[in-house]
Amino acid sequence: RWWTRDLDEGKAQVFSHLIERVMPRDQFEPWDPDTREAYVYALAALGNLKESADSMRLIGFLGLLPTKYSQLLLERQPRALVIFAHYFAFMVGHAEMWMIGKTPQKEITGIASLVPEEWQPLMQWPLSVRDSLVSTSTIAASTMDVT
């Protein structure tokens, strides 16, 4: 069951680069066991999305996140923001849903503007997904026959 709050931490492995603490920037980040657990849990939920990013999982993702992760987002902690940008990147394939539409593009752009420069390399994938979506819609709009 994907909706369980007992997520398999092994599913976080595919996103292990988002939780590594090897850069100089990491020493300034608040870090304790609860923070680590919140990030691992959010990454495990992302791992579930990667396996099957269907609309129900996309909607359910937010309900699975621990309160601590929500606090980190509200504090605009860079790692929390980067993980959230990855969530929006998974939404891109579901733009036809009325509640999603262009939300992923807007949110990834907004998050990228909040993430400090030293964290930007971790935004590479969400930004590339956003850019491919923008390119595709620009091409589609320019090739439409409006006559």
Secondary structure, 3 states (H helix, E strand, C coil): CCCCCCCCHHHHHHHHHHCCCCCHHHHHCCCCHHHHHHHHHHHHHHHHHHHCCCHHHHHHHHHHCCHHHHHHHHCCCHHHHHHHHHHHHHHHHHCCCCCCCCHHHHHHHHHHHHCCHHHHHHHHHHHHHHHHHHHHHHHHHHHCCCC
